[in-house]
Amino acid sequence: MALQAISVVGALAILAAYAANQFGWTDTSNLPYQIANLVGSGILAVVAVIEVQWGFILLEGAWAAISAWAVLIILREGEPGCH
């Protein structure tokens, strides 16, 4: 039961970032957008490992890695328009 609640939190983080992007409230070069994706996919990847769900380990692990890379780029270069 607790694992399901944790999964919902991870999914909501990803969905909130996606919705914010779709409604034009943010874009993919925004640090909070990428952090929400990283946190959400990281949570779901951990849950997938615990439940030994190989497809989801691949999906969420890749999603988390890509989001982490984007976060590092934003932190290194800064967000567009913030210079």
C-alpha positions as CSV (number, residue, x, y, z in Angstrom):
1,M,0.0,0.0,0.0
2,A,2.7,2.5,0.9
3,L,4.7,1.6,-2.2
4,Q,1.6,2.4,-4.3
5,A,1.3,5.8,-2.6
6,I,4.9,6.5,-3.3
7,S,4.4,5.5,-6.9
8,V,1.5,8.0,-7.2
9,V,3.7,10.8,-5.9
10,G,6.3,10.0,-8.5
11,A,3.7,9.9,-11.3
12,L,2.1,13.1,-10.1
13,A,5.5,14.9,-10.3
14,I,6.0,13.8,-13.9
15,L,2.4,14.6,-14.8
16,A,2.5,18.1,-13.2
17,A,5.7,19.0,-15.2
18,Y,4.1,17.7,-18.4
19,A,0.9,19.6,-17.8
20,A,2.8,22.8,-17.0
21,N,4.7,22.5,-20.2
22,Q,1.6,21.7,-22.3
23,F,-0.3,24.7,-20.8
24,G,2.7,27.0,-21.5
25,W,3.4,27.7,-17.8
26,T,7.0,26.4,-18.2
27,D,9.2,24.9,-20.8
28,T,11.7,22.0,-20.9
29,S,14.7,24.3,-20.4
30,N,13.3,25.3,-17.0
31,L,15.0,23.9,-13.9
32,P,11.9,23.1,-11.9
33,Y,10.5,21.2,-14.9
34,Q,13.6,19.0,-15.1
35,I,13.8,18.5,-11.4
36,A,10.1,17.4,-11.3
37,N,10.9,14.9,-14.0
38,L,14.1,13.7,-12.2
39,V,12.3,13.3,-8.9
40,G,9.3,11.6,-10.3
41,S,11.1,9.2,-12.6
42,G,13.7,8.5,-9.9
43,I,10.9,7.5,-7.5
44,L,9.2,5.3,-10.1
45,A,12.6,3.8,-11.0
46,V,13.2,2.8,-7.4
47,V,9.7,1.3,-7.1
48,A,10.3,-0.6,-10.4
49,V,13.5,-2.0,-9.0
50,I,11.8,-3.1,-5.7
51,E,9.0,-4.8,-7.8
52,V,11.5,-6.2,-10.4
53,Q,9.6,-4.6,-13.3
54,W,12.3,-4.7,-16.0
55,G,10.4,-2.6,-18.6
56,F,9.7,0.1,-16.1
57,I,13.3,0.0,-14.7
58,L,14.5,0.7,-18.3
59,L,11.9,3.4,-18.9
60,E,12.1,5.3,-15.6
61,G,15.9,4.7,-15.3
62,A,16.5,6.3,-18.7
63,W,14.0,9.1,-17.9
64,A,15.8,9.8,-14.7
65,A,19.2,9.8,-16.4
66,I,18.1,12.1,-19.2
67,S,16.5,14.5,-16.7
68,A,19.6,14.4,-14.5
69,W,21.7,15.3,-17.5
70,A,19.4,18.2,-18.3
71,V,19.5,19.4,-14.7
72,L,23.3,19.4,-14.9
73,I,23.3,21.3,-18.2
74,I,20.9,23.9,-16.8
75,L,23.0,24.3,-13.6
76,R,26.2,24.6,-15.6
77,E,25.0,27.0,-18.3
78,G,22.0,28.6,-16.5
79,E,18.5,28.8,-17.7
80,P,17.8,30.7,-20.9
81,G,17.0,34.4,-20.2
82,C,18.6,34.3,-16.7
83,H,21.9,36.0,-17.8
